[in-house]
């Protein structure tokens, strides 16, 4: 299927007043991305933050192997540390979005860096696995969750035409971090023990504070005489309505309809006192109100969402309905708006989204099992330099994200097909890893897995837009983060329990390979489901 077009929402009965209101909201929204300037410094900061946070998370399997020896606990229980770390990081996405919408990317990132660094340093004093579950799993997980979303959002708001390149560079820090942190963590443990290594890495996370301070908001455009409102200023005299206004109203009908019609055709003619009151009432950053804020692909094919359209009017109406549903929450209006946007459950009736969510859930179950168990599995086989296998996964993941991101922007590429094929190959290669017994065989597996699994992170947002449309991206992404967080709690502990029961790592890798490959295979049914839904809509229209 072509990824140039996106699904639109029908709304043929929109009034002129609603169109005018949407036009005002569009003109009062955040400024357009400058596509450069300080934005490249934001890309650098996001890149470095991905190196630190994802580097520690994906190389945590080295700490895991050390914890097994030191605490002498079961592999299933010990795996809860990294499982909860990942689960809390992902599940806290909607909460992080509400904070970003209220206080902006810089404040939320700094708060997350302080929280995660403190919890990791305190973990060096832990005397049991349960303590690590709370300090690393919950504490550091929540801190990383507060960092994760701003690291993406801060880049997308700065870029439009070069967004795919900018976000691609930023998220590549994840692969490079995995490549670097695996041998660094191993060396720190060898020289300072796991406690010293944990304290040093916790201190290293504090570097996210100055990096987060680089997440400057997009500067407001200075007002020019051309952009000044051109409608006459309201009369401040005690008279309620002038004679000329009454005559115009009698001659042309309702005055407000004419103003709305004029405002629709000339957005610059908005009333200045209305703009001022709305601007003064907005105390938060409002970043998460952009429908394309989580989109990581090129925006050239989505230019139609820049202008006022029935789709945007429908989006505005739905946003107001969602905000009313979350009116009971004890937080600011900006936080309520972001939470309502990401946690709207009405999307769960869409068959395509249900199937994609099931695929994401299955992928997340098996995704972290290789990261956690590759090192202890290799050590059991007697393979030397096993931490370098994690580095190979990281390096190939880095290359995979760049290549897949570049290819996915080509108009002739079916991005859903590429996504499905990559997941299927990643799953099959994970299951086939059990036939390897030496370093180079496992290195080949690590290369295939790292490259193809890059589609899971890099192509999720663009595939969602292809399937559901840009107006549903924030909602769909928020729900997927919850599903991914829940699934991440299942995979590593279940694989550890299988080892404790069967005394073999093979069943855990078979589970990971099976869930990842099935997650790719079931998405091959989406085109057939789309054709069926389109045929049904055509039949309903004919009736």
Secondary structure, 3 states (H helix, E strand, C coil): CCCCCCCCCCCCCCCHHHHHHHHHHHHCCCCCCCCCCCHHHHHHHHHHHHHHHHHHHHCHHHHHHHHHHHHCCCHHHHHHHHHHHHHHHHHCHHHHHHHHHHHCHHHHHHHHHHHHHHHHHHHCCCCCHHHHHHHHHHHHHHHHHHHHHHHHHHHHCCCCCCHHHHHHHHHHHHHHHHHHHHHHHHHHHHHHHHHHHHHHHHHHHCHHHHHHHCCCCCCCCCCCHHHCCCCCCCCCCCCCCCHHHHHHHHHHCCHHHHHHHHHHHCHHHCCHHHHHHHHHHCCCCCHHHCCCCCCCCCCHHHHHHHCCCHHHHHHHHHHHHHHHHCCCCCCCHHHHHHHHHHCCHHHHHCHHHHHHHHHHHHHHHHHCHHHHHHHHHHHHCCCCCCHHHHHHHHHHHHHHHHHHHHHHCCCCCCHHHHHHHHHHHHHHHHHHHHHCCCHHHHHHHHHHHHHHHHHHHHCHHHHHHHHHCHHHHHHHHHHHHHHHHHHHHHHHHHHHHHHHHHCCCHHHHHHHHHHHHHHHHHHHHHHHHHHHHHHHHHHHHHC
